[in-house]
Amino acid sequence: MNWKMRLKIEELKKKETSLIPQKSFGSMPVNVALVFPNTYELGMSNLGFQAIYREINSRPDSLCHRAFLFKGFPVHTIEVLHPIASYDIIGFSVSFELDYVNVLRILEESDIPIFAEERKDILVMAGGPAVTFNPEPLAPFVDFFVIGEGEEVIHEIIDTFRKSKGERKDAILEKLAQIDGVYVPRFYEITYNEKGEVEKFNVKSPAPEKVKRRWVKDINAFNTETAVITPNTEFKDMFLIEVSRGCGRNCRFCMAGYCYRVPRVRKMENILARAEFAAKHGEKVGLVGAAVSDYPKIDELSEELAKRGIKFSVSSLRADSLREPLLRGLSLSGHKTLTIAPEAGSQRLRNVINKGITEEHVLDAIKMAESYGIKNVKLYYIIGLPTETDDDIKEMIDFLKRVKEGMVARGNKSGLLTVSVNPFVPKPFTPFQWLGMESLGSLEDKIKKLQSNLKPKGIRLLYESPRVSQVQAALARGDRNIAMILYKVHKAGGDLSRFKRFEVEGKNIEYYAHREFALDARLPWDHIDIGLDKEYFIEEYKRALTGKTTRRCTQDICRVCKICRK
């Protein structure tokens, strides 16, 4: 092992406080290397990654060690500095499509055959949000996928593997394929016609026709929180605690909002108990959820945390559910920036995407935050949304100017107004899954217009490159054919800019990013069952195009998608 990498890992380990009992490698029947295909800092900020690490290590018959991408070096586990190829199962936790190329890099640098059919013994597993929604772009490289939430199904996977260990690989995969929430691509034969549409779809026994998404009905049964305390994360010196999971807001662009239904909340007494634990370790608490301000008892929780002297932060806020107790608690915790997401540039467009907030909600939230000394504002927007016009961009610019002028008029001259803009990327299992991404030229023109109008007003503009978003869009709605483009990019060095150089069967990255599907087409991810009917998405798509909004779902009221009744 390279001494520079060994030194780097040892330095990271010195600063860690593990809350998980450590086990020696080889002492358990099942050994898992859990790999986050990006940096240590990003991986250790991911609660899903830490949740699976905790669950595997909670068992008396298995151990789990962590590994991350250290560019230029073969991947070794943090705990014992072993190569990941020495473990029984290599599990990738994949949250972002742009990390797909890192999965291939890690396999090759670890001397593990990239294609699943070429591996005789090692099992490669993948889970996480990106592959739950559409595993197909990684299908040739992964032996089996976890579709949905992993805290329960990982135990079924470990049980099955332990009982079958030593059998031939195909036999083990046959047994794994019979577990709800496990997708084994080799049992699904898919062919495409000249247009790139799904032509034939055959399932081999014993795999099911559709793979059902797994979801945890009672999140209180699991402590989804920081498992290893380290200052080397995106959220320094912060102990993360999940307060809720799933969202019923029905934002039509949001993949997570549909795939993590049903909305569930954690008991307040459980959150407070874990917050007290974190405080004893000198950590600030980070409350995590789809929209923390939507947590039913957020006022009481904020007041209790403040009463106990526990400093906290939040992962997300909604302008329409933001109230004073939460802002007071954030202010006492030293919070300096209010971050909210209007998403769309006009009220018409917010109705199209079903965002459910107005300009007044945003303005009121900013004024309320200022009254508690929170002077900086960061607003998130998406450009290139379905039906967006130049008038929507103009309305956005006018509103942002008014926000800045209002801050100054109220005496908040030092407060920063930052606007973060991302191109719209259509995702599977949303009402916009049939649509293609807007052209790069159009998106670049909109960004230039924003720059020229906002910079003179002292408004800071951040944006993601449309070309990077184009790669994300292609991988998000891609099929198994795009896997070969991914492979070619990897062999050419892995740089995202190289995607535009390659094609497969006459189809390139532009085709996959911008193609549109007919409403009656068989989609590349149709063999995944997330619990929502396609007819529901079609109805929401039609409502979007007519500007009709859809009411919010809650645990108490189930009248929209009906998933709670199934």
C-alpha positions as CSV (number, residue, x, y, z in Angstrom):
1,M,0.0,0.0,0.0
2,N,1.3,3.4,-0.9
3,W,2.8,5.2,2.1
4,K,1.2,8.5,1.3
5,M,-2.3,6.9,1.2
6,R,-1.6,5.0,4.4
7,L,-0.5,8.3,6.1
8,K,-3.6,10.1,4.9
9,I,-6.0,7.3,6.2
10,E,-4.2,7.1,9.5
11,E,-4.6,10.9,10.0
12,L,-8.3,10.6,9.2
13,K,-8.7,7.7,11.7
14,K,-7.0,9.6,14.5
15,K,-9.7,12.3,14.3
16,E,-12.6,9.8,14.3
17,T,-14.7,8.8,17.3
18,S,-16.5,5.6,16.3
19,L,-19.8,4.8,18.0
20,I,-19.7,1.3,16.4
21,P,-17.9,-1.6,18.1
22,Q,-14.9,-2.5,16.1
23,K,-14.4,-6.0,14.8
24,S,-11.2,-7.6,13.4
25,F,-11.2,-8.5,9.7
26,G,-11.9,-12.2,9.1
27,S,-13.5,-12.8,12.5
28,M,-17.0,-12.9,11.1
29,P,-18.6,-15.3,8.6
30,V,-19.6,-12.3,6.4
31,N,-17.3,-9.4,5.6
32,V,-18.6,-6.3,3.8
33,A,-16.6,-3.4,2.3
34,L,-19.1,-0.5,2.1
35,V,-17.8,2.0,-0.5
36,F,-18.8,5.6,-1.1
37,P,-17.7,6.4,-4.6
38,N,-16.5,9.9,-3.8
39,T,-14.5,11.6,-1.2
40,Y,-14.3,10.8,2.5
41,E,-15.7,14.2,3.4
42,L,-18.8,13.6,1.2
43,G,-19.3,10.0,2.3
44,M,-19.1,10.7,6.0
45,S,-21.8,13.4,5.5
46,N,-24.2,10.8,4.1
47,L,-26.7,9.4,6.6
48,G,-27.8,6.5,4.4
49,F,-24.2,5.4,4.1
50,Q,-23.7,5.5,7.9
51,A,-27.1,3.8,8.5
52,I,-26.0,0.7,6.5
53,Y,-22.6,0.7,8.2
54,R,-24.3,0.6,11.6
55,E,-26.8,-2.1,10.6
56,I,-24.3,-4.6,9.3
57,N,-22.0,-4.1,12.3
58,S,-24.9,-4.6,14.7
59,R,-25.0,-8.2,13.7
60,P,-23.1,-10.9,15.5
61,D,-22.2,-12.7,12.3
62,S,-20.9,-9.8,10.1
63,L,-18.6,-6.9,9.9
64,C,-18.6,-3.8,7.7
65,H,-15.6,-1.6,6.9
66,R,-15.7,1.7,5.0
67,A,-13.9,2.7,1.9
68,F,-13.8,6.0,-0.1
69,L,-12.3,7.3,-3.3
70,F,-8.8,8.6,-2.9
71,K,-7.9,9.6,-6.5
72,G,-4.7,8.0,-7.8
73,F,-4.6,5.2,-5.2
74,P,-6.3,1.8,-5.0
75,V,-9.2,1.8,-2.6
76,H,-8.5,0.3,0.9
77,T,-10.9,0.1,3.9
78,I,-10.4,2.8,6.5
79,E,-10.6,0.4,9.5
80,V,-7.9,-2.1,8.6
81,L,-6.3,-0.7,5.4
82,H,-7.3,-3.9,3.5
83,P,-8.0,-3.9,-0.3
84,I,-11.8,-4.1,-0.9
85,A,-11.2,-7.2,-3.1
86,S,-10.5,-9.2,0.1
87,Y,-14.1,-8.8,1.3
88,D,-17.0,-11.2,0.6
89,I,-19.4,-8.4,-0.6
90,I,-18.5,-5.0,-2.0
91,G,-21.4,-2.6,-1.5
92,F,-21.5,0.8,-3.2
93,S,-23.6,3.5,-1.7
94,V,-24.5,5.7,-4.7
95,S,-26.3,9.0,-4.2
96,F,-25.4,10.8,-7.4
97,E,-25.4,9.9,-11.1
98,L,-22.1,11.7,-11.6
99,D,-20.4,9.2,-9.3
100,Y,-21.1,6.2,-11.7
101,V,-17.8,6.7,-13.4
102,N,-16.1,6.5,-10.0
103,V,-17.7,3.1,-9.4
104,L,-15.9,1.8,-12.5
105,R,-12.6,3.5,-11.5
106,I,-12.7,2.0,-8.0
107,L,-13.3,-1.5,-9.4
108,E,-10.5,-1.3,-11.9
109,E,-8.0,0.2,-9.5
110,S,-8.8,-2.6,-7.0
111,D,-8.0,-5.2,-9.7
112,I,-11.7,-6.3,-9.7
113,P,-13.2,-7.1,-13.1
114,I,-15.5,-4.3,-14.1
115,F,-18.2,-6.4,-15.8
116,A,-20.3,-8.5,-13.5
117,E,-20.3,-11.5,-15.8
118,E,-16.5,-11.7,-15.6
119,R,-16.4,-11.9,-11.8
120,K,-16.4,-15.4,-10.4
121,D,-16.4,-15.0,-6.6
122,I,-16.8,-11.4,-5.4
123,L,-20.3,-10.0,-5.2
124,V,-20.8,-6.3,-6.0
125,M,-23.9,-4.7,-4.6
126,A,-25.2,-1.1,-5.1
127,G,-27.9,0.9,-3.3
128,G,-28.8,4.5,-2.7
129,P,-31.1,7.1,-4.2
130,A,-29.6,7.2,-7.7
131,V,-29.7,3.5,-8.4
132,T,-33.1,3.0,-6.7
133,F,-34.7,5.3,-9.3
134,N,-32.9,3.8,-12.3
135,P,-30.2,1.1,-11.9
136,E,-29.9,0.4,-15.6
137,P,-26.8,2.5,-16.5
138,L,-24.8,0.4,-13.9
139,A,-26.6,-2.9,-14.6
140,P,-23.7,-4.6,-16.5
141,F,-21.2,-3.8,-13.7
142,V,-23.2,-4.6,-10.6
143,D,-24.3,-8.1,-9.5
144,F,-27.3,-6.9,-7.5
145,F,-29.0,-3.7,-6.5
146,V,-31.0,-2.7,-3.4
147,I,-34.1,-0.9,-4.5
148,G,-35.3,1.5,-1.8
149,E,-34.4,1.9,1.9
150,G,-31.8,-0.5,3.1
151,E,-32.1,-0.8,6.9
152,E,-34.3,-3.9,6.9
153,V,-33.4,-5.6,3.6
154,I,-29.7,-5.6,4.3
155,H,-30.3,-8.1,7.1
156,E,-32.2,-10.4,4.7
157,I,-29.3,-10.1,2.2
158,I,-26.7,-11.0,4.9
159,D,-28.8,-13.9,6.1
160,T,-29.1,-15.3,2.6
161,F,-25.5,-14.9,1.7
162,R,-24.3,-16.5,5.0
163,K,-26.5,-19.5,4.5
164,S,-25.3,-19.8,0.8
165,K,-21.6,-18.9,1.2
166,G,-19.5,-21.3,-0.7
167,E,-22.1,-22.0,-3.4
168,R,-21.6,-21.0,-7.0
169,K,-22.3,-17.3,-7.6
170,D,-25.3,-17.9,-9.9
171,A,-27.0,-20.0,-7.1
172,I,-26.4,-17.2,-4.6
173,L,-27.9,-14.6,-6.9
174,E,-30.9,-16.7,-7.6
175,K,-31.7,-16.7,-3.9
176,L,-31.0,-13.0,-3.5
177,A,-33.3,-12.2,-6.5
178,Q,-36.2,-13.6,-4.5
179,I,-35.9,-11.0,-1.7
180,D,-38.3,-8.1,-2.1
181,G,-36.2,-5.0,-3.0
182,V,-33.3,-6.9,-4.6
183,Y,-32.7,-6.5,-8.3
184,V,-30.4,-8.9,-10.1
185,P,-29.9,-7.5,-13.7
186,R,-28.6,-10.8,-15.2
187,F,-32.1,-12.3,-14.8
188,Y,-33.7,-9.5,-17.0
189,E,-33.0,-9.5,-20.7
190,I,-33.8,-6.2,-22.4
191,T,-33.4,-5.4,-26.1
192,Y,-33.9,-2.0,-27.8
193,N,-35.1,-1.0,-31.2
194,E,-33.4,1.4,-33.6
195,K,-35.0,4.3,-31.9
196,G,-33.5,3.3,-28.6
197,E,-36.9,2.3,-27.2
198,V,-37.4,-0.9,-25.1
199,E,-38.4,-3.6,-27.6
200,K,-38.4,-6.8,-25.6
201,F,-38.3,-7.5,-22.0
202,N,-37.8,-11.1,-20.6
203,V,-37.5,-12.2,-17.0
204,K,-35.8,-15.4,-16.0
205,S,-37.1,-17.4,-13.1
206,P,-36.9,-17.1,-10.1
207,A,-36.7,-13.3,-10.5
208,P,-40.0,-11.4,-10.2
209,E,-41.6,-9.5,-13.1
210,K,-41.2,-6.3,-11.1
211,V,-38.9,-5.4,-8.2
212,K,-40.7,-3.9,-5.3
213,R,-39.1,-0.9,-3.6
214,R,-38.4,-1.5,0.1
215,W,-39.4,1.1,2.6
216,V,-39.1,1.1,6.4
217,K,-42.6,1.6,8.0
218,D,-41.3,2.5,11.4
219,I,-38.2,4.7,11.2
220,N,-38.2,4.9,15.0
221,A,-37.0,1.3,15.0
222,F,-33.6,2.5,13.7
223,N,-31.2,5.2,14.9
224,T,-30.5,6.9,11.6
225,E,-27.8,9.2,12.8
226,T,-24.0,9.8,12.8
227,A,-22.2,6.5,13.4
228,V,-18.7,7.9,13.3
229,I,-17.9,11.4,14.6
230,T,-15.3,13.2,12.6
231,P,-14.5,16.9,11.8
232,N,-13.6,15.9,8.2
233,T,-17.1,16.1,6.7
234,E,-19.1,18.6,4.7
235,F,-20.9,19.5,8.0
236,K,-17.9,20.0,10.4
237,D,-18.4,19.2,14.1
238,M,-22.1,18.3,13.5
239,F,-23.9,15.2,14.7
240,L,-26.6,14.4,12.2
241,I,-30.0,13.0,13.3
242,E,-32.8,12.1,10.9
243,V,-36.1,13.7,12.1
244,S,-38.3,12.6,9.2
245,R,-38.3,10.6,6.0
246,G,-40.3,11.0,2.8
247,C,-42.3,14.0,1.7
248,G,-45.9,14.5,0.7
249,R,-45.5,17.9,-0.9
250,N,-45.9,16.5,-4.5
251,C,-43.3,18.8,-6.0
252,R,-43.4,17.4,-9.6
253,F,-39.7,17.8,-10.3
254,C,-38.5,16.0,-7.2
255,M,-37.6,12.3,-7.5
256,A,-36.9,11.9,-3.8
257,G,-40.4,13.2,-3.0
258,Y,-42.0,10.3,-4.8
259,C,-39.6,7.5,-4.1
260,Y,-39.4,8.0,-0.4
261,R,-43.1,7.9,0.3
262,V,-44.8,7.3,2.7
263,P,-44.0,10.5,4.8
264,R,-42.8,9.3,8.3
265,V,-41.6,11.2,11.3
266,R,-39.4,10.3,14.2
267,K,-40.7,10.6,17.8
268,M,-39.6,13.9,19.4
269,E,-38.5,12.2,22.6
270,N,-36.2,10.0,20.5
271,I,-34.7,13.0,18.7
272,L,-34.1,14.8,22.0
273,A,-32.5,11.8,23.6
274,R,-30.0,11.5,20.7
275,A,-29.4,15.3,20.7
276,E,-28.5,15.0,24.4
277,F,-26.1,12.2,23.5
278,A,-24.5,14.4,20.8
279,A,-24.2,17.3,23.1
280,K,-22.2,15.2,25.5
281,H,-19.7,14.7,22.7
282,G,-19.5,18.5,22.2
283,E,-21.3,18.3,18.9
284,K,-23.7,20.6,17.3
285,V,-26.8,18.8,16.1
286,G,-27.8,18.7,12.5
287,L,-31.5,17.9,12.0
288,V,-32.1,16.0,8.7
289,G,-35.3,15.6,6.7
290,A,-36.9,16.3,3.4
291,A,-38.2,19.6,4.9
292,V,-37.3,20.0,8.5
293,S,-39.6,22.9,9.0
294,D,-42.5,20.5,8.0
295,Y,-41.8,18.3,11.0
296,P,-45.1,18.3,13.0
297,K,-43.5,19.2,16.3
298,I,-40.8,21.5,15.0
299,D,-41.8,24.4,17.3
300,E,-41.7,22.3,20.4
301,L,-38.5,20.5,19.3
302,S,-36.8,23.9,18.6
303,E,-37.8,25.2,22.0
304,E,-36.7,22.1,23.9
305,L,-33.3,22.1,22.2
306,A,-32.8,25.8,23.0
307,K,-34.0,25.2,26.6
308,R,-31.3,22.5,27.0
309,G,-28.6,24.6,25.5
310,I,-28.2,22.3,22.5
311,K,-27.1,24.1,19.3
312,F,-28.6,22.9,16.1
313,S,-28.8,23.4,12.4
314,V,-31.2,22.1,9.7
315,S,-30.8,20.4,6.3
316,S,-33.7,22.1,4.7
317,L,-36.5,24.7,5.2
318,R,-39.7,25.6,3.5
319,A,-40.7,29.3,3.4
320,D,-44.4,28.5,4.0
321,S,-43.8,26.4,7.2
322,L,-41.1,28.5,8.8
323,R,-42.1,29.9,12.2
324,E,-40.5,31.9,15.0
325,P,-39.6,29.2,17.4
326,L,-37.4,27.5,14.8
327,L,-35.8,30.7,13.7
328,R,-35.2,31.7,17.4
329,G,-33.4,28.3,18.0
330,L,-31.3,28.7,14.8
331,S,-30.3,32.2,15.8
332,L,-29.3,31.0,19.3
333,S,-27.2,28.3,17.6
334,G,-25.3,30.9,15.6
335,H,-27.0,30.3,12.3
336,K,-26.0,33.1,9.9
337,T,-27.8,32.2,6.6
338,L,-31.4,31.5,5.7
339,T,-31.6,29.0,2.9
340,I,-34.9,28.3,1.1
341,A,-35.9,27.2,-2.4
342,P,-38.4,29.1,-4.4
343,E,-37.3,26.8,-7.3
344,A,-39.2,28.5,-10.1
345,G,-39.0,32.1,-11.3
346,S,-42.7,32.9,-11.4
347,Q,-45.9,32.0,-9.6
348,R,-47.2,30.5,-12.8
349,L,-44.2,28.2,-13.0
350,R,-44.4,27.3,-9.3
351,N,-47.9,26.1,-9.9
352,V,-46.7,24.0,-12.8
353,I,-44.1,22.2,-10.6
354,N,-46.5,22.2,-7.6
355,K,-44.1,24.0,-5.3
356,G,-46.8,25.4,-3.1
357,I,-45.1,28.6,-2.0
358,T,-45.5,32.2,-3.1
359,E,-43.3,35.3,-3.2
360,E,-45.0,36.5,0.0
361,H,-43.9,33.3,1.8
362,V,-40.3,34.0,0.7
363,L,-40.3,37.7,1.7
364,D,-42.0,37.0,5.0
365,A,-39.4,34.3,5.8
366,I,-36.5,36.7,5.0
367,K,-38.0,39.5,7.2
368,M,-38.6,37.0,10.1
369,A,-35.0,35.7,9.8
370,E,-33.6,39.3,9.9
371,S,-35.5,40.0,13.1
372,Y,-33.5,37.2,14.7
373,G,-30.2,38.4,13.4
374,I,-30.0,36.0,10.4
375,K,-28.9,38.5,7.7
376,N,-27.7,36.3,4.9
377,V,-30.0,34.7,2.4
378,K,-29.5,31.9,-0.1
379,L,-32.2,31.0,-2.6
380,Y,-32.2,27.9,-4.8
381,Y,-33.7,28.0,-8.3
382,I,-34.1,25.6,-11.2
383,I,-34.0,26.9,-14.8
384,G,-35.2,25.1,-17.9
385,L,-38.4,23.8,-16.1
386,P,-41.2,22.5,-18.4
387,T,-43.2,25.4,-20.0
388,E,-40.6,28.0,-18.8
389,T,-40.4,31.2,-20.9
390,D,-38.4,34.3,-21.0
391,D,-41.2,36.0,-19.0
392,D,-40.6,33.6,-16.1
393,I,-36.9,34.5,-16.1
394,K,-37.7,38.2,-16.2
395,E,-40.1,37.8,-13.2
396,M,-37.4,35.9,-11.3
397,I,-34.9,38.8,-11.9
398,D,-37.4,41.4,-10.9
399,F,-38.2,39.5,-7.7
400,L,-34.6,39.0,-6.7
401,K,-33.9,42.7,-7.2
402,R,-36.9,43.5,-4.9
403,V,-35.5,41.1,-2.3
404,K,-32.1,42.8,-2.3
405,E,-33.7,46.3,-2.3
406,G,-35.9,45.2,0.6
407,M,-32.9,43.9,2.6
408,V,-31.1,47.2,2.2
409,A,-34.2,49.3,2.9
410,R,-34.6,47.5,6.3
411,G,-31.0,48.4,7.2
412,N,-29.6,45.0,6.3
413,K,-26.8,46.4,4.1
414,S,-24.2,43.8,5.1
415,G,-26.4,40.8,4.4
416,L,-25.4,38.7,1.4
417,L,-28.0,37.5,-1.1
418,T,-26.8,34.4,-3.0
419,V,-28.8,32.8,-5.7
420,S,-27.9,29.2,-6.7
421,V,-29.2,28.1,-10.1
422,N,-29.2,24.5,-11.5
423,P,-30.5,23.4,-14.9
424,F,-33.6,21.2,-14.7
425,V,-32.7,17.5,-14.9
426,P,-35.8,15.3,-15.6
427,K,-35.8,12.2,-13.4
428,P,-37.5,8.8,-13.4
429,F,-40.6,8.3,-11.3
430,T,-41.7,11.9,-11.5
431,P,-44.5,13.5,-13.6
432,F,-41.8,14.9,-15.8
433,Q,-40.0,11.6,-16.5
434,W,-41.2,11.6,-20.2
435,L,-39.6,15.0,-21.0
436,G,-36.0,15.8,-22.2
437,M,-33.7,18.4,-20.8
438,E,-33.7,21.8,-22.3
439,S,-31.0,22.6,-24.9
440,L,-27.6,23.8,-23.7
441,G,-27.8,26.9,-25.8
442,S,-31.1,28.0,-24.2
443,L,-29.8,27.3,-20.7
444,E,-26.6,29.1,-21.2
445,D,-28.5,32.2,-22.6
446,K,-30.6,32.2,-19.4
447,I,-27.6,32.1,-17.2
448,K,-26.0,35.0,-19.1
449,K,-29.2,37.0,-18.7
450,L,-29.2,36.3,-14.9
451,Q,-25.5,37.3,-14.6
452,S,-25.9,40.5,-16.5
453,N,-29.0,41.6,-14.4
454,L,-28.1,40.4,-10.9
455,K,-24.3,41.2,-10.6
456,P,-24.8,45.0,-10.9
457,K,-27.3,44.8,-8.0
458,G,-24.8,43.0,-5.7
459,I,-26.5,39.6,-6.0
460,R,-24.1,36.7,-6.0
461,L,-25.0,34.0,-8.6
462,L,-23.8,30.4,-8.4
463,Y,-24.7,27.9,-11.1
464,E,-24.0,24.4,-12.3
465,S,-22.6,24.0,-15.8
466,P,-25.4,23.0,-18.2
467,R,-22.9,20.6,-19.7
468,V,-22.4,18.8,-16.4
469,S,-26.2,18.7,-16.0
470,Q,-26.5,17.2,-19.4
471,V,-24.4,14.2,-18.3
472,Q,-26.5,13.8,-15.2
473,A,-29.7,13.9,-17.3
474,A,-28.4,11.3,-19.7
475,L,-27.4,8.9,-16.8
476,A,-30.6,9.6,-14.8
477,R,-32.9,8.4,-17.6
478,G,-30.5,6.1,-19.4
479,D,-30.7,2.4,-20.2
480,R,-28.3,-0.4,-20.4
481,N,-26.8,0.8,-23.7
482,I,-25.6,4.0,-22.0
483,A,-23.5,1.8,-19.8
484,M,-21.1,1.2,-22.7
485,I,-20.7,5.0,-23.1
486,L,-20.0,5.1,-19.4
487,Y,-17.4,2.4,-19.8
488,K,-15.7,4.2,-22.7
489,V,-15.5,7.4,-20.7
490,H,-13.9,5.5,-17.9
491,K,-11.3,3.9,-20.2
492,A,-10.6,7.4,-21.6
493,G,-9.7,8.8,-18.1
494,G,-13.1,9.3,-16.6
495,D,-13.4,13.1,-17.1
496,L,-17.0,14.2,-17.5
497,S,-16.1,16.3,-20.6
498,R,-15.3,13.1,-22.5
499,F,-18.9,11.9,-22.5
500,K,-19.6,14.0,-25.6
501,R,-16.9,12.0,-27.6
502,F,-18.6,8.6,-27.4
503,E,-21.8,6.9,-28.7
504,V,-23.3,3.4,-28.7
505,E,-25.4,2.2,-31.6
506,G,-25.5,5.7,-33.0
507,K,-26.8,7.2,-29.7
508,N,-24.7,9.8,-27.9
509,I,-25.0,11.7,-24.6
510,E,-27.2,14.4,-26.2
511,Y,-29.7,11.8,-27.4
512,Y,-30.1,10.4,-23.9
513,A,-30.2,13.8,-22.2
514,H,-32.8,15.4,-24.5
515,R,-34.9,12.5,-25.7
516,E,-38.6,12.5,-24.9
517,F,-40.8,9.4,-24.4
518,A,-44.4,8.9,-25.4
519,L,-46.8,8.6,-22.5
520,D,-47.6,5.0,-23.5
521,A,-43.9,4.0,-24.0
522,R,-42.2,1.3,-22.0
523,L,-39.6,3.2,-19.9
524,P,-36.2,1.7,-19.2
525,W,-37.0,1.6,-15.4
526,D,-40.6,0.2,-15.7
527,H,-39.6,-3.1,-14.1
528,I,-39.0,-1.2,-10.8
529,D,-42.1,-0.8,-8.7
530,I,-41.9,2.1,-6.3
531,G,-45.5,1.7,-5.2
532,L,-47.0,4.4,-7.4
533,D,-49.0,3.7,-10.5
534,K,-47.9,5.1,-13.9
535,E,-51.4,6.5,-14.3
536,Y,-50.9,8.7,-11.3
537,F,-47.8,10.2,-12.8
538,I,-49.6,10.7,-16.1
539,E,-52.4,12.5,-14.4
540,E,-49.9,14.8,-12.5
541,Y,-48.1,15.5,-15.8
542,K,-51.4,16.6,-17.4
543,R,-52.2,18.7,-14.4
544,A,-48.8,20.4,-14.6
545,L,-49.3,21.4,-18.2
546,T,-52.5,23.1,-17.3
547,G,-51.1,24.8,-14.2
548,K,-53.3,22.8,-11.8
549,T,-51.9,22.3,-8.3
550,T,-52.2,19.1,-6.2
551,R,-52.8,19.2,-2.5
552,R,-50.2,18.1,0.0
553,C,-50.2,14.6,1.5
554,T,-49.8,13.9,5.2
555,Q,-49.9,10.8,7.4
556,D,-53.4,11.7,8.4
557,I,-54.9,12.5,4.9
558,C,-54.4,10.1,2.0
559,R,-56.3,11.4,-1.0
560,V,-53.7,11.9,-3.7
561,C,-51.4,9.1,-4.7
562,K,-53.1,6.5,-2.4
563,I,-49.8,4.8,-1.7
564,C,-50.6,4.7,2.0
565,R,-53.7,2.6,1.4
566,K,-51.8,-0.2,-0.4
